Amino acid sequence: MQVNLLNSIIKITKNRDIDSLEYTIISTIQEFITCSEITIYKDLAIEGELRVERSASLLFKGAKEFTWLDKSIIDSPSDELISCMRSTCIITVKADDNKEHRWLPICLQDRPVGAIAITSGELKSEEQVLLNAFCRIFENYLAILHENETDKLTGLLNRQTFDKKLRLLLEKQVVKQHKTNKNDENRNRQADATSWLAIVDIDHFKMINDQYGHVCGDEVLLVLAQKMKSFFRSTDLIFRFGGEEFVLVFEPTDLASIQAKLTGFLAFIRETKFPFISQLTLSIGLSRISLYDFPISVIENADRALYYAKQNGRDQLCFYDELISKHLIEPQQLQSDIDLF
């Protein structure tokens, strides 16, 4: 067992992103402790509300039959889960069927950020010790990866993680596409759905910094980051690319839906109260992502659409393909303003 345990710890520490770490820790727990369900929950840290995401979950239906569940928002978190995250205490409940339900808190910099929940038979004392040790290993390594993946000011994903996160998203969608292609109805229903990338830029941000100082500018960035996390889905990827620029990557949907969502976000920000300034507006450039696009090409297309939005009035959303079709820009006419290297 000692050799297996050491090998499992080595596997855990080989991970270089949080998503992979979550899947590895769940698999490792299952390897040593027989469970019928293991789930990692996250507090999405939305100011003024408790929003919990089921981040990764493994459900066993039989000895060899299991299912990985997709990420989703938990509309009504259980009292035990909420209590676990708020008290940072392990909570155990024994059900009528002799199953035990455990919630183990996960903390980051002494702040509760989530919990690992397991359903199993009655655990021996050594199994309980092992489970707690795995959670602490996960917690410690999570702190390292979180430091590497997130922007220090806003807590959003940083620019260095962009290529990797986008690649993982597209790989997952290729797998989904192969599955849905087996069913004609699903294929027709999803024919118009695609992934999207948007570059969001704060209008006249330099004036805010010049007039009110960088402390106010940082406060505006913090509030905007919070509003983006609360407005968009937890499965949408939000990156701070530096300065006042943010990049959002959306899972497959149709053009009308993504335009409505982003237009709604522009209106939402106009109505949001920010420190010191009377009103904040944004410009957004939108680009389609196909499954086999190079990230640099998608970024350049969205950046050209953003450039057009800012040069033609600001406070608006511009879609790259639409600008091309209307001959408002040429594909090679503008060079990207983003330093990609």
Secondary structure as GFF3:
##gff-version 3
##sequence-region A 1 341
A	DSSP	alpha_helix	2	13	.	.	.	ID=ss1
A	DSSP	alpha_helix	18	32	.	.	.	ID=ss2
A	DSSP	beta_strand	35	43	.	.	.	ID=ss3
A	DSSP	beta_strand	52	60	.	.	.	ID=ss4
A	DSSP	beta_strand	66	69	.	.	.	ID=ss5
A	DSSP	beta_strand	72	74	.	.	.	ID=ss6
A	DSSP	alpha_helix	79	87	.	.	.	ID=ss7
A	DSSP	beta_strand	91	94	.	.	.	ID=ss8
A	DSSP	beta_strand	100	108	.	.	.	ID=ss9
A	DSSP	beta_strand	111	120	.	.	.	ID=ss10
A	DSSP	alpha_helix	125	149	.	.	.	ID=ss11
A	DSSP	beta_strand	157	158	.	.	.	ID=ss12
A	DSSP	three_ten_helix	159	161	.	.	.	ID=ss13
A	DSSP	alpha_helix	162	180	.	.	.	ID=ss14
A	DSSP	alpha_helix	184	189	.	.	.	ID=ss15
A	DSSP	beta_strand	194	202	.	.	.	ID=ss16
A	DSSP	alpha_helix	205	212	.	.	.	ID=ss17
A	DSSP	alpha_helix	214	231	.	.	.	ID=ss18
A	DSSP	beta_strand	237	242	.	.	.	ID=ss19
A	DSSP	beta_strand	245	253	.	.	.	ID=ss20
A	DSSP	alpha_helix	255	270	.	.	.	ID=ss21
A	DSSP	beta_strand	282	289	.	.	.	ID=ss22
A	DSSP	alpha_helix	295	311	.	.	.	ID=ss23
A	DSSP	beta_strand	317	319	.	.	.	ID=ss24
A	DSSP	alpha_helix	320	325	.	.	.	ID=ss25
###
